[in-house]
Amino acid sequence: MSVLSSKEFPRFYGRRIGRKLSKSGILALKAGSKYILQYDKFSEDFLNFNKKKVLEIGFGDGKNLINSAKQNPETLYLGADPFLNTTIKCIKQILENNINNIKIWPDDIRKILDLFPSKSISEVKLLFPDPWPKLKHQNRRLIQINFINSIYKILKTNGTVTVGTDHKILKSWILEKFQANKKFEWLVEISKDWQNRPEDCFLTKYEEKAVNEKRIPSWFVFKKK
Ligand SMILES: C[S@@+](CC[C@H](N)C(=O)[O-])C[C@H]1O[C@@H](n2cnc3c(N)ncnc32)[C@H](O)[C@@H]1O
């Protein structure tokens, strides 16, 4: 698995591996290797495809990624997530469903953001990012000013970033950070715009968990001006 050492990246605080990988998981990783993006072959593996490109950051077990790819076979999806146990679950489903329009970066998205040419991505999805609720951990949150600036660069004009969260503190944080960047416009007219999951997103494990535990998700869509 590609881990870069030559350059400094923000530290990743989440988990890479939880439970020991099962034999079937390791086999799935091998069988699905053609879906895994190689850092040195970023153009060949992803950029050179002349298709609309959507980036999902932190896809978890892949519910949204898989359903989106099935619904839009002409779009190329890149999913990034460093947590291998759920990445394996996602790869198993890609194999089972014989999906050909997904690529997986099984690592921290921040390690490859510099590889994207400017204006190369149509949409970015960030569904239920880790909230890091404690004040002393707020620098661990993925959504930071620099991160938003990097996303801005790679998005096409009028491209969108969709963020879903059920976490109270993170809701304000997301709005504050995106609104600090005047080159993004928050697409909101009526309360339903942030209360309802956008039509192009699917129910994920974390949304389901939130709803079961009586936490209400909010949805934010920001457009690059
Ligand atoms: C709370 S889970 C949500 C998973 C999924 N989106 C869902 O809604 O069920 C957050 C996910 O973001 C991933 N993640 C955290 N930091 C990341 C980063 N820097 N790059 C890519 N993924 C990241 C975690 O590994 C985890 O799988």
The ligand as a Gaussian input file, in Angstrom:
#p B3LYP/6-31G(d) Opt

LIG

0 1
 C      -17.235000       8.681000      10.458000
 S      -16.598000       7.776000       9.117000
 C      -17.857000       8.014000       7.860000
 C      -17.816000       6.937000       6.811000
 C      -18.871000       7.040000       5.688000
 N      -18.707000       8.248000       4.921000
 C      -20.277000       6.965000       6.253000
 O      -20.975000       8.005000       6.214000
 O      -20.667000       5.891000       6.715000
 C      -15.314000       8.855000       8.539000
 C      -14.403000       8.189000       7.545000
 O      -13.467000       9.162000       7.071000
 C      -12.214000       8.534000       6.906000
 N      -11.165000       9.560000       6.933000
 C      -10.727000      10.251000       8.008000
 N       -9.720000      11.079000       7.667000
 C       -9.529000      10.904000       6.324000
 C       -8.611000      11.452000       5.388000
 N       -7.677000      12.328000       5.770000
 N       -8.670000      11.048000       4.098000
 C       -9.620000      10.148000       3.713000
 N      -10.508000       9.593000       4.559000
 C      -10.458000       9.953000       5.851000
 C      -12.153000       7.560000       8.100000
 O      -11.204000       6.525000       7.911000
 C      -13.585000       7.046000       8.139000
 O      -13.757000       5.896000       7.347000

